[in-house]
Amino acid sequence: MTSATGVQTVVADFETQASSNAVDLQTIAHELRQPLSAIESIAYYLNLALPRDSRPARKQARRLQHLVEQSNWILTSALQLADHALRVGLDRLHRQPDRASALFGVVALRQ
């Protein structure tokens, strides 16, 4: 039988790890957004600087801007999904202590 303290420890460890993972994911998203922003700015100014008759080049600049927008959308969606998964996981652990007990049993067996 597991103790309440053991279950609380497992839940606390889960919260700590999940929080650390969320920070890591936010850092990665930030690091990816920085060059994407620069690429988007370059494509915007390139589109402004190109002569009107350079349609293929202008089309590629607009395509590049669109791809940057898509990438930003993907990063935002990934962060939202991770945040939702974290909240659902924590909610389940807090509402269903038997799951935390089972987790604690697995952790105890590994030690």
C-alpha positions in Angstrom: 0.0 0.0 0.0 1.3 3.4 -0.8 1.2 6.3 1.5 -0.5 9.7 1.0 2.9 11.3 1.2 4.2 9.1 -1.6 1.3 10.0 -3.8 1.8 13.7 -3.0 5.5 13.3 -3.9 4.7 11.7 -7.3 2.2 14.5 -8.0 4.7 17.1 -7.0 7.4 15.5 -9.2 5.0 15.3 -12.1 4.2 19.0 -11.7 7.8 20.0 -11.5 8.8 18.0 -14.6 5.8 19.2 -16.5 6.6 22.8 -15.6 10.2 22.3 -16.7 9.1 20.8 -20.0 6.7 23.7 -20.6 9.5 26.2 -20.1 11.7 24.2 -22.4 9.0 24.2 -25.1 8.4 27.9 -24.7 12.2 28.6 -25.0 12.3 26.5 -28.2 9.3 28.3 -29.7 10.9 31.7 -28.8 14.2 30.6 -30.4 12.4 29.5 -33.6 10.3 32.7 -33.8 13.3 35.0 -33.7 14.7 33.9 -37.1 11.2 33.5 -38.5 10.5 37.1 -37.7 13.7 38.2 -39.5 12.8 36.1 -42.5 9.4 37.6 -42.6 10.8 41.1 -42.5 13.3 40.4 -45.3 10.5 38.9 -47.4 8.3 42.0 -46.8 11.1 44.5 -47.7 12.1 42.4 -50.7 8.5 42.5 -51.9 8.6 46.3 -51.6 11.9 46.7 -53.3 11.3 44.5 -56.2 10.1 46.1 -59.5 6.5 45.6 -60.3 7.4 43.5 -63.3 9.3 40.9 -61.2 6.2 38.8 -60.6 7.9 35.4 -60.0 10.2 37.0 -57.4 7.3 38.9 -55.7 5.3 35.6 -55.7 8.2 33.8 -53.9 8.5 36.7 -51.4 4.8 36.4 -50.6 5.0 32.6 -50.4 7.9 33.0 -47.9 5.7 35.4 -45.8 2.9 32.8 -45.9 5.2 30.0 -44.8 6.4 32.1 -41.9 2.8 32.7 -40.9 2.1 29.0 -41.1 5.2 28.2 -39.0 4.1 30.7 -36.3 0.6 29.1 -36.3 2.2 25.7 -35.8 4.3 26.9 -32.9 1.4 28.6 -31.2 -0.8 25.5 -31.7 1.9 23.3 -30.2 2.2 25.5 -27.2 -1.5 25.6 -26.7 -1.7 21.8 -27.0 1.1 21.2 -24.6 -0.5 23.6 -22.1 -3.9 21.8 -22.4 -2.3 18.4 -22.0 -0.5 19.6 -18.9 -3.6 21.0 -17.3 -5.6 17.8 -18.2 -2.8 15.6 -16.8 -2.6 17.6 -13.5 -6.4 17.7 -13.2 -6.6 13.9 -13.6 -3.9 13.3 -11.0 -5.6 15.6 -8.5 -9.1 14.2 -9.2 -8.0 10.5 -9.4 -5.6 9.8 -6.6 -5.7 6.1 -7.5 -3.8 7.0 -10.7 -1.2 8.8 -8.7 -1.0 5.7 -6.4 -0.5 3.4 -9.3 2.2 5.8 -10.6 3.8 5.9 -7.2 3.9 2.0 -7.2 5.7 2.0 -10.5 8.2 4.6 -9.4 8.8 2.7 -6.1 9.4 -0.6 -8.0 12.0 1.2 -10.2 14.0 2.5 -7.2 
